[in-house]
């Protein structure tokens, strides 16, 4: 059974919250890009925490039958990208997040309230 993009967002956000991810933001990019429906952006205080957040997200989504299409940056733990097709998840160390500032880069995207309505 495949989850809707909104359900994937809700599962991923809960998994990130369970590992104490900071400043979780969900951007609806459907109106401004064809690459995905949603971006999830969150932070961890250390590379170890970033990796724990990423692993928990992957485990929770896999339990619901959603497999990661691509994972980049895990070894370094500074900025990990998880690609699920309709949902792309960015897990940053706090300093990296401030430097890249994806929220400003994607400033035309709508910030979505949580949980995302299914």
MOFEN-V847584 format. One line per field, one symbol per residue. ss: DSSP state (h for helix, s for strand, l for the rest). phi: phi as a letter, one per 20 degrees, with the letter a starting at -180 (. if undefined). psi: psi as a letter, one per 20 degrees, with the letter a starting at -180 (. if undefined). Layout:
BEGIN
ss->???
phi->???
psi->???
END
This chain:
BEGIN
ss->llllhhhhhhhhhhhhhhlllssssssslllllllllsssssssllhhhhhhhhhhhhhhhhhllllllsssllllllssssslllssssssshhhhhhhlhhhhllllsslllllll
phi->.eefgfffgfffffffffdmfdlfcddedgecbdfaecddcbccebfffgfffffffffffffenddffbccnfgfmebdddddnfcdddddfgfffffelfffgdfefefefdfffe
psi->ppqqhghggggggggghhjkqqlppppojhiiqihrhqppprqqirhggghggggggggghhhjjopphqpqjgghjgopppokeipppooqqghhghghmhhghkhiqpppqqqpp.
END
